[in-house]
Amino acid sequence: MPPETKIEKAPPLPILIVDDEEIVLVALRETLTREGYKVVASPHAVHALSLLKEQQFSVVLTDQQMPLISGLEFLARVKESQPDATRILITAVLNLNTIIDAINKGEIYRFVVKPWLREDLLATMKNAVQRHEMLRSQARLHAEAIALNEKLSRLNAALESQMTKTAEQNRQLQEAAKAREKNLRQSIELCVRAMETFHPVLGNQARRVFELCKTMAIGMDLPPDQRQTLEIAALIHDIGLIGIPRLLIRRWERSPHSLNEAEQSLIQRHPILGQEFAGFMDHLNELGPAIRAHHERFDGRGYPDGIARERIPWIARLLAVAVAYAESHLDAKSAAAMIRQGSGSAFDPEAVKIFLRFLPKAVVPEKRREVLLSELRPGMKLAEGIYAANGVLLIADGEQLTAAYIEKLRNHHRTSPISETFLVYC
Protein backbone atom coordinates (compact mmCIF):
# COMPACT_ATOMS: atom_id res chain seq x y z
CA MET A 1 0.00 0.00 0.00
CA PRO A 2 1.27 3.50 -0.73
CA PRO A 3 2.23 5.53 2.32
CA GLU A 4 -0.56 7.60 3.86
CA THR A 5 -0.61 11.17 2.59
CA LYS A 6 -0.50 13.72 5.38
CA ILE A 7 -1.34 17.39 5.04
CA GLU A 8 1.18 19.27 7.11
CA LYS A 9 -0.12 22.06 9.29
CA ALA A 10 1.29 25.45 8.40
CA PRO A 11 3.47 26.93 11.17
CA PRO A 12 1.84 29.59 13.36
CA LEU A 13 2.15 33.15 12.16
CA PRO A 14 4.19 35.64 14.23
CA ILE A 15 2.83 37.61 17.18
CA LEU A 16 2.88 41.42 16.95
CA ILE A 17 3.48 43.38 20.19
CA VAL A 18 2.95 47.16 20.29
CA ASP A 19 3.86 49.22 23.39
CA ASP A 20 5.53 52.63 23.69
CA GLU A 21 7.23 51.66 26.99
CA GLU A 22 10.55 50.02 26.09
CA ILE A 23 10.83 48.02 29.33
CA VAL A 24 7.34 46.52 28.84
CA LEU A 25 8.04 45.78 25.18
CA VAL A 26 11.28 43.97 26.02
CA ALA A 27 9.67 41.99 28.87
CA LEU A 28 6.80 40.78 26.68
CA ARG A 29 9.08 39.93 23.76
CA GLU A 30 11.54 37.96 25.91
CA THR A 31 8.79 36.08 27.77
CA LEU A 32 7.04 34.94 24.59
CA THR A 33 10.26 34.22 22.67
CA ARG A 34 11.41 31.87 25.43
CA GLU A 35 8.15 29.96 25.00
CA GLY A 36 8.94 29.36 21.33
CA TYR A 37 6.76 32.04 19.76
CA LYS A 38 8.04 34.14 16.84
CA VAL A 39 7.61 37.75 17.98
CA VAL A 40 7.67 41.09 16.13
CA ALA A 41 7.81 44.12 18.46
CA SER A 42 7.12 47.77 17.67
CA PRO A 43 7.21 50.82 19.99
CA HIS A 44 4.93 52.92 17.76
CA ALA A 45 1.39 52.22 16.58
CA VAL A 46 1.98 54.06 13.31
CA HIS A 47 5.01 51.88 12.55
CA ALA A 48 3.00 48.79 13.52
CA LEU A 49 0.33 49.73 10.98
CA SER A 50 2.98 49.58 8.26
CA LEU A 51 4.05 46.13 9.50
CA LEU A 52 0.46 44.93 9.10
CA LYS A 53 0.71 45.74 5.39
CA GLU A 54 3.91 43.71 5.03
CA GLN A 55 3.05 40.45 6.80
CA GLN A 56 0.30 38.49 8.51
CA PHE A 57 0.11 37.92 12.27
CA SER A 58 -1.68 35.34 14.40
CA VAL A 59 -2.03 37.61 17.46
CA VAL A 60 -1.78 41.38 17.95
CA LEU A 61 -1.11 42.47 21.56
CA THR A 62 -1.16 46.22 22.17
CA ASP A 63 -1.09 48.69 25.06
CA GLN A 64 -4.13 50.95 25.50
CA GLN A 65 -2.35 54.16 26.52
CA MET A 66 -0.19 55.22 23.56
CA PRO A 67 0.49 58.54 21.85
CA LEU A 68 -1.38 59.44 18.64
CA ILE A 69 -3.45 56.25 18.54
CA SER A 70 -5.06 54.45 21.47
CA GLY A 71 -4.92 50.67 21.75
CA LEU A 72 -8.62 50.21 20.91
CA GLU A 73 -8.30 52.52 17.88
CA PHE A 74 -5.27 50.57 16.71
CA LEU A 75 -7.04 47.20 17.13
CA ALA A 76 -10.01 48.54 15.16
CA ARG A 77 -7.61 49.10 12.24
CA VAL A 78 -6.14 45.64 12.78
CA LYS A 79 -9.65 44.21 12.49
CA GLU A 80 -10.05 45.91 9.11
CA SER A 81 -6.70 44.79 7.67
CA GLN A 82 -6.33 41.35 9.32
CA PRO A 83 -9.75 40.30 10.66
CA ASP A 84 -8.63 36.78 11.61
CA ALA A 85 -5.77 38.00 13.82
CA THR A 86 -6.60 37.56 17.52
CA ARG A 87 -6.68 41.03 19.11
CA ILE A 88 -5.66 41.43 22.77
CA LEU A 89 -5.57 44.69 24.76
CA ILE A 90 -3.15 45.22 27.64
CA THR A 91 -3.88 48.03 30.03
CA ALA A 92 -3.10 49.27 33.52
CA VAL A 93 -6.41 51.17 33.73
CA LEU A 94 -9.35 48.75 33.63
CA ASN A 95 -12.42 50.45 32.17
CA LEU A 96 -14.77 47.46 32.29
CA ASN A 97 -17.61 49.11 30.34
CA THR A 98 -15.24 50.03 27.51
CA ILE A 99 -13.76 46.52 27.41
CA ILE A 100 -17.18 44.80 27.49
CA ASP A 101 -18.32 47.05 24.66
CA ALA A 102 -15.17 46.22 22.68
CA ILE A 103 -15.68 42.47 23.21
CA ASN A 104 -19.38 42.67 22.32
CA LYS A 105 -18.52 44.49 19.08
CA GLY A 106 -15.84 41.95 18.25
CA GLU A 107 -13.08 44.54 18.47
CA ILE A 108 -10.99 42.49 20.92
CA TYR A 109 -10.78 38.83 21.94
CA ARG A 110 -9.46 39.27 25.48
CA PHE A 111 -7.65 41.74 27.72
CA VAL A 112 -4.61 41.53 30.03
CA VAL A 113 -4.28 43.74 33.11
CA LYS A 114 -0.94 45.30 34.06
CA PRO A 115 0.95 44.08 36.01
CA TRP A 116 0.35 40.60 34.59
CA LEU A 117 1.09 37.15 35.94
CA ARG A 118 3.44 35.23 33.66
CA GLU A 119 1.38 32.05 33.69
CA ASP A 120 -1.85 33.94 32.98
CA LEU A 121 -0.20 35.81 30.11
CA LEU A 122 1.13 32.57 28.60
CA ALA A 123 -2.24 30.84 28.93
CA THR A 124 -3.91 33.81 27.26
CA MET A 125 -1.40 33.82 24.41
CA LYS A 126 -1.69 30.07 23.96
CA ASN A 127 -5.49 30.35 23.67
CA ALA A 128 -5.16 33.34 21.33
CA VAL A 129 -2.77 31.56 18.95
CA GLN A 130 -4.93 28.44 18.95
CA ARG A 131 -8.02 30.54 18.21
CA HIS A 132 -6.26 31.96 15.17
CA GLU A 133 -5.17 28.49 14.10
CA MET A 134 -8.75 27.27 14.40
CA LEU A 135 -9.99 30.04 12.10
CA ARG A 136 -7.28 29.19 9.57
CA SER A 137 -8.05 25.48 9.73
CA GLN A 138 -11.77 26.01 9.09
CA ALA A 139 -10.97 27.14 5.56
CA ARG A 140 -9.11 23.86 5.00
CA LEU A 141 -11.62 21.66 6.84
CA HIS A 142 -12.57 19.33 3.98
CA ALA A 143 -8.98 18.94 2.76
CA GLU A 144 -7.73 18.15 6.27
CA ALA A 145 -10.30 15.58 7.39
CA ILE A 146 -7.64 12.87 7.83
CA ALA A 147 -5.10 15.26 9.38
CA LEU A 148 -7.72 16.42 11.90
CA ASN A 149 -7.63 13.09 13.78
CA GLU A 150 -3.85 13.30 14.05
CA LYS A 151 -4.06 16.88 15.30
CA LEU A 152 -6.62 15.88 17.93
CA SER A 153 -4.29 13.11 19.12
CA ARG A 154 -1.46 15.59 19.47
CA LEU A 155 -3.75 17.98 21.29
CA ASN A 156 -4.84 15.27 23.72
CA ALA A 157 -1.23 14.46 24.47
CA ALA A 158 -0.42 18.14 24.95
CA LEU A 159 -3.36 18.65 27.30
CA GLU A 160 -2.16 15.75 29.50
CA SER A 161 1.23 17.29 30.05
CA GLN A 162 1.66 19.43 33.16
CA MET A 163 3.65 22.61 33.31
CA THR A 164 6.35 22.67 35.96
CA LYS A 165 5.86 25.67 38.18
CA THR A 166 8.75 27.42 39.88
CA ALA A 167 8.79 28.62 43.45
CA GLU A 168 8.44 32.19 42.24
CA GLN A 169 5.33 31.34 40.24
CA ASN A 170 3.81 29.68 43.32
CA ARG A 171 4.54 32.79 45.37
CA GLN A 172 2.92 34.99 42.75
CA LEU A 173 -0.11 32.72 42.56
CA GLN A 174 -0.60 32.88 46.31
CA GLU A 175 -0.37 36.67 46.33
CA ALA A 176 -2.80 36.94 43.43
CA ALA A 177 -5.30 34.37 44.70
CA LYS A 178 -7.59 36.80 46.52
CA ALA A 179 -7.60 39.35 43.71
CA ARG A 180 -8.14 36.64 41.09
CA GLU A 181 -11.05 35.15 43.03
CA LYS A 182 -12.66 38.60 43.22
CA ASN A 183 -12.34 39.07 39.47
CA LEU A 184 -13.23 35.49 38.55
CA ARG A 185 -16.99 35.93 38.44
CA GLN A 186 -16.55 39.15 36.47
CA SER A 187 -14.40 37.34 33.92
CA ILE A 188 -16.91 34.48 33.66
CA GLU A 189 -19.70 36.98 33.06
CA LEU A 190 -17.65 38.50 30.25
CA CYS A 191 -17.37 35.01 28.74
CA VAL A 192 -21.13 34.48 28.92
CA ARG A 193 -21.75 37.88 27.33
CA ALA A 194 -19.30 36.99 24.58
CA MET A 195 -21.30 33.81 23.95
CA GLU A 196 -24.55 35.79 23.95
CA THR A 197 -23.08 38.20 21.40
CA PHE A 198 -21.78 35.38 19.18
CA HIS A 199 -24.92 33.25 19.50
CA PRO A 200 -27.70 34.43 21.90
CA VAL A 201 -29.06 30.90 22.28
CA LEU A 202 -25.72 29.75 23.74
CA GLY A 203 -25.87 32.47 26.39
CA ASN A 204 -29.43 31.55 27.32
CA GLN A 205 -28.43 27.88 27.46
CA ALA A 206 -25.52 28.69 29.79
CA ARG A 207 -27.74 30.60 32.23
CA ARG A 208 -30.33 27.80 32.26
CA VAL A 209 -27.68 25.16 33.00
CA PHE A 210 -26.20 27.42 35.70
CA GLU A 211 -29.52 27.68 37.60
CA LEU A 212 -30.01 23.92 37.46
CA CYS A 213 -26.47 23.21 38.68
CA LYS A 214 -26.65 25.86 41.40
CA THR A 215 -29.86 24.29 42.74
CA MET A 216 -28.25 20.84 42.79
CA ALA A 217 -25.09 22.17 44.48
CA ILE A 218 -27.11 23.87 47.23
CA GLY A 219 -29.37 20.86 47.72
CA MET A 220 -26.42 18.44 47.93
CA ASP A 221 -24.46 20.85 50.14
CA LEU A 222 -21.41 20.43 47.92
CA PRO A 223 -18.07 21.63 49.32
CA PRO A 224 -17.31 25.23 48.23
CA ASP A 225 -14.62 24.27 45.71
CA GLN A 226 -16.83 21.63 44.06
CA ARG A 227 -19.81 23.99 43.99
CA GLN A 228 -17.70 26.72 42.38
CA THR A 229 -16.37 24.27 39.80
CA LEU A 230 -19.85 22.99 38.94
CA GLU A 231 -21.35 26.48 38.62
CA ILE A 232 -18.52 27.89 36.48
CA ALA A 233 -18.53 24.76 34.31
CA ALA A 234 -22.27 25.29 33.81
CA LEU A 235 -21.70 28.84 32.57
CA ILE A 236 -18.83 28.17 30.15
CA HIS A 237 -19.35 24.53 29.14
CA ASP A 238 -20.04 25.59 25.54
CA ILE A 239 -17.35 28.30 25.27
CA GLY A 240 -15.51 26.06 22.79
CA LEU A 241 -18.32 26.61 20.26
CA ILE A 242 -17.25 30.24 19.74
CA GLY A 243 -15.61 30.42 16.35
CA ILE A 244 -17.59 27.55 14.82
CA PRO A 245 -19.93 28.82 12.06
CA ARG A 246 -23.33 29.71 13.50
CA LEU A 247 -25.17 27.90 10.71
CA LEU A 248 -23.35 24.70 11.63
CA ILE A 249 -24.25 25.14 15.32
CA ARG A 250 -27.86 25.76 14.32
CA ARG A 251 -27.95 22.57 12.25
CA TRP A 252 -26.35 20.62 15.11
CA GLU A 253 -28.98 21.88 17.57
CA ARG A 254 -31.90 21.14 15.26
CA SER A 255 -30.76 18.04 13.37
CA PRO A 256 -27.48 16.58 14.69
CA HIS A 257 -27.72 13.55 12.37
CA SER A 258 -27.59 15.81 9.29
CA LEU A 259 -23.89 16.66 9.93
CA ASN A 260 -21.23 14.92 7.87
CA GLU A 261 -18.18 13.30 9.47
CA ALA A 262 -15.97 16.40 9.24
CA GLU A 263 -18.68 18.64 10.69
CA GLN A 264 -19.30 16.21 13.54
CA SER A 265 -15.57 16.15 14.30
CA LEU A 266 -15.51 19.93 14.45
CA ILE A 267 -18.52 20.07 16.80
CA GLN A 268 -17.22 17.23 18.97
CA ARG A 269 -13.98 19.12 19.48
CA HIS A 270 -15.68 21.93 21.43
CA PRO A 271 -15.38 20.22 24.87
CA ILE A 272 -11.61 19.96 24.30
CA LEU A 273 -11.41 23.65 23.39
CA GLY A 274 -13.54 24.44 26.44
CA GLN A 275 -11.10 22.55 28.67
CA GLU A 276 -8.24 24.43 27.06
CA PHE A 277 -9.94 27.77 27.71
CA ALA A 278 -10.53 26.82 31.35
CA GLY A 279 -6.79 26.25 31.75
CA PHE A 280 -6.20 29.89 32.68
CA MET A 281 -8.16 29.23 35.90
CA ASP A 282 -5.55 26.75 37.08
CA HIS A 283 -6.57 26.98 40.74
CA LEU A 284 -9.77 25.11 39.80
CA ASN A 285 -8.17 21.78 38.93
CA GLU A 286 -11.45 19.96 38.25
CA LEU A 287 -12.97 22.60 35.96
CA GLY A 288 -11.22 21.64 32.70
CA PRO A 289 -11.89 17.88 32.98
CA ALA A 290 -15.54 18.56 33.88
CA ILE A 291 -16.04 20.72 30.77
CA ARG A 292 -14.19 18.21 28.58
CA ALA A 293 -16.43 15.33 29.75
CA HIS A 294 -19.86 17.01 29.75
CA HIS A 295 -20.87 15.14 26.55
CA GLU A 296 -19.58 11.75 27.73
CA ARG A 297 -22.21 9.07 28.36
CA PHE A 298 -22.41 6.69 31.31
CA ASP A 299 -22.35 3.75 28.87
CA GLY A 300 -19.17 5.01 27.15
CA ARG A 301 -20.77 6.09 23.85
CA GLY A 302 -20.20 9.82 24.31
CA TYR A 303 -17.42 12.12 23.14
CA PRO A 304 -14.67 13.27 22.91
CA ASP A 305 -12.94 10.37 24.73
CA GLY A 306 -15.60 7.66 24.98
CA ILE A 307 -15.01 7.10 28.70
CA ALA A 308 -17.67 5.49 30.88
CA ARG A 309 -19.08 5.23 34.40
CA GLU A 310 -16.72 6.31 37.21
CA ARG A 311 -14.00 7.34 34.74
CA ILE A 312 -16.20 10.35 34.00
CA PRO A 313 -15.56 13.05 36.66
CA TRP A 314 -18.41 13.34 39.16
CA ILE A 315 -18.90 17.06 38.41
CA ALA A 316 -19.16 16.21 34.69
CA ARG A 317 -21.81 13.55 35.41
CA LEU A 318 -23.92 16.14 37.25
CA LEU A 319 -23.31 18.72 34.52
CA ALA A 320 -24.26 16.28 31.75
CA VAL A 321 -27.77 15.79 33.18
CA ALA A 322 -28.36 19.55 33.51
CA VAL A 323 -27.07 20.22 29.97
CA ALA A 324 -29.27 17.52 28.45
CA TYR A 325 -32.37 18.88 30.23
CA ALA A 326 -31.63 22.49 29.29
CA GLU A 327 -30.89 21.61 25.64
CA SER A 328 -34.03 19.51 25.21
CA HIS A 329 -36.72 20.85 22.89
CA LEU A 330 -39.36 18.99 24.92
CA ASP A 331 -41.66 20.55 27.49
CA ALA A 332 -40.53 20.41 31.13
CA LYS A 333 -42.45 17.24 32.01
CA SER A 334 -41.30 15.36 28.90
CA ALA A 335 -37.70 16.54 29.34
CA ALA A 336 -37.68 15.20 32.92
CA ALA A 337 -39.05 11.88 31.63
CA MET A 338 -36.30 11.78 29.02
CA ILE A 339 -33.68 12.24 31.76
CA ARG A 340 -35.27 9.48 33.84
CA GLN A 341 -35.32 7.15 30.81
CA GLY A 342 -31.61 7.77 30.17
CA SER A 343 -30.58 6.70 33.67
CA GLY A 344 -27.92 4.01 33.45
CA SER A 345 -27.26 4.53 29.74
CA ALA A 346 -26.75 8.20 28.92
CA PHE A 347 -26.55 9.35 32.54
CA ASP A 348 -25.21 8.26 35.92
CA PRO A 349 -28.23 6.90 37.89
CA GLU A 350 -27.12 8.72 41.05
CA ALA A 351 -26.78 12.01 39.16
CA VAL A 352 -30.28 11.50 37.71
CA LYS A 353 -31.75 10.93 41.19
CA ILE A 354 -30.12 14.10 42.51
CA PHE A 355 -31.22 16.16 39.50
CA LEU A 356 -34.87 15.04 39.65
CA ARG A 357 -34.97 15.51 43.44
CA PHE A 358 -33.99 19.18 43.24
CA LEU A 359 -35.44 20.09 39.81
CA PRO A 360 -38.74 21.42 41.28
CA LYS A 361 -36.73 23.96 43.34
CA ALA A 362 -34.83 25.38 40.36
CA VAL A 363 -35.84 28.77 38.96
CA VAL A 364 -34.75 28.35 35.34
CA PRO A 365 -34.89 31.14 32.72
CA GLU A 366 -37.27 30.49 29.84
CA LYS A 367 -35.66 28.65 26.95
CA ARG A 368 -34.99 30.68 23.84
CA ARG A 369 -34.46 29.64 20.26
CA GLU A 370 -33.68 31.30 16.96
CA VAL A 371 -36.25 31.22 14.17
CA LEU A 372 -36.31 32.61 10.66
CA LEU A 373 -38.89 35.12 9.48
CA SER A 374 -40.55 32.32 7.53
CA GLU A 375 -40.77 30.25 10.74
CA LEU A 376 -42.65 32.86 12.82
CA ARG A 377 -46.08 31.60 13.92
CA PRO A 378 -48.97 33.18 15.84
CA GLY A 379 -48.66 32.56 19.57
CA MET A 380 -44.86 32.80 19.67
CA LYS A 381 -43.52 35.20 22.30
CA LEU A 382 -40.56 37.42 21.45
CA ALA A 383 -37.48 37.09 23.67
CA GLU A 384 -35.91 40.19 22.09
CA GLY A 385 -37.47 43.20 20.40
CA ILE A 386 -37.47 43.51 16.61
CA TYR A 387 -36.01 46.69 15.15
CA ALA A 388 -36.00 48.21 11.67
CA ALA A 389 -32.72 48.97 9.93
CA ASN A 390 -32.97 52.62 11.08
CA GLY A 391 -33.33 51.57 14.73
CA VAL A 392 -37.09 52.02 15.04
CA LEU A 393 -38.70 49.43 17.31
CA LEU A 394 -41.21 47.38 15.34
CA ILE A 395 -42.30 44.92 18.04
CA ALA A 396 -41.17 44.99 21.70
CA ASP A 397 -39.71 42.01 23.52
CA GLY A 398 -42.23 39.98 25.46
CA GLU A 399 -44.94 40.56 22.85
CA GLN A 400 -46.95 37.56 21.72
CA LEU A 401 -47.05 37.38 17.95
CA THR A 402 -50.31 37.44 16.08
CA ALA A 403 -51.02 36.82 12.41
CA ALA A 404 -51.31 40.60 11.95
CA TYR A 405 -47.91 41.21 13.59
CA ILE A 406 -46.26 38.59 11.40
CA GLU A 407 -47.81 40.00 8.23
CA LYS A 408 -46.62 43.46 9.27
CA LEU A 409 -43.07 42.16 9.62
CA ARG A 410 -43.17 40.40 6.26
CA ASN A 411 -44.48 43.51 4.51
CA HIS A 412 -41.78 45.62 6.15
CA HIS A 413 -39.13 43.08 5.16
CA ARG A 414 -40.17 43.28 1.51
CA THR A 415 -39.49 47.03 1.38
CA SER A 416 -36.74 47.33 3.99
CA PRO A 417 -35.02 44.05 4.97
CA ILE A 418 -34.75 43.36 8.71
CA SER A 419 -32.88 40.74 10.73
CA GLU A 420 -32.76 37.25 9.23
CA THR A 421 -33.33 35.55 12.59
CA PHE A 422 -35.41 36.31 15.67
CA LEU A 423 -35.31 35.13 19.29
CA VAL A 424 -38.49 33.63 20.70
CA TYR A 425 -39.32 31.77 23.87
CA CYS A 426 -39.88 28.05 23.44
Stockholm file with secondary structure:
# STOCKHOLM 1.0

chainA/1-426         MPPETKIEKAPPLPILIVDDEEIVLVALRETLTREGYKVVASPHAVHALSLLKEQQFSVVLTDQQMPLISGLEFLARVKESQPDATRILITAVLNLNTIIDAINKGEIYRFVVKPWLREDLLATMKNAVQRHEMLRSQARLHAEAIALNEKLSRLNAALESQMTKTAEQNRQLQEAAKAREKNLRQSIELCVRAMETFHPVLGNQARRVFELCKTMAIGMDLPPDQRQTLEIAALIHDIGLIGIPRLLIRRWERSPHSLNEAEQSLIQRHPILGQEFAGFMDHLNELGPAIRAHHERFDGRGYPDGIARERIPWIARLLAVAVAYAESHLDAKSAAAMIRQGSGSAFDPEAVKIFLRFLPKAVVPEKRREVLLSELRPGMKLAEGIYAANGVLLIADGEQLTAAYIEKLRNHHRTSPISETFLVYC
#=GR chainA/1-426 SS CCCCCCCCCCCCCCEEEECSCHHHHHHHHHHHHHTTCCEEEESCHHHHHHHHHHCCCSEEEEESSCSSSCHHHHHHHHHHHCTTSEEEEEESSCCHHHHHHHHHTTSCSEEEESSCCHHHHHHHHHHHHHHHHHHHHHTTTTTTHHHHHHHHHHHHHHHHCCCCCCHHHHHHHHHHHHHHHHHHHHHHHHHHHHHHHHCHHHHHHHHHHHHHHHHHHHHHTCCHHHHHHHHHHHHHTTGGGTTSCHHHHHHHHHCGGGCCHHHHHHHTTHHHHHHHHHTTCTTCTTHHHHHHTTTCCTTSCCSSSCCCGGGSCHHHHHHHHHHHHHHCCSCHHHHHHHHHHTBTTTBCHHHHHHHHHHGGGCCCCCCEEEEEGGGCCTTCEESSCEECTTSCEEECTTCBCCHHHHHHHHHHHHHSCCCSEEEEEC
#=GC SS_cons         CCCCCCCCCCCCCCEEEECSCHHHHHHHHHHHHHTTCCEEEESCHHHHHHHHHHCCCSEEEEESSCSSSCHHHHHHHHHHHCTTSEEEEEESSCCHHHHHHHHHTTSCSEEEESSCCHHHHHHHHHHHHHHHHHHHHHTTTTTTHHHHHHHHHHHHHHHHCCCCCCHHHHHHHHHHHHHHHHHHHHHHHHHHHHHHHHCHHHHHHHHHHHHHHHHHHHHHTCCHHHHHHHHHHHHHTTGGGTTSCHHHHHHHHHCGGGCCHHHHHHHTTHHHHHHHHHTTCTTCTTHHHHHHTTTCCTTSCCSSSCCCGGGSCHHHHHHHHHHHHHHCCSCHHHHHHHHHHTBTTTBCHHHHHHHHHHGGGCCCCCCEEEEEGGGCCTTCEESSCEECTTSCEEECTTCBCCHHHHHHHHHHHHHSCCCSEEEEEC
//
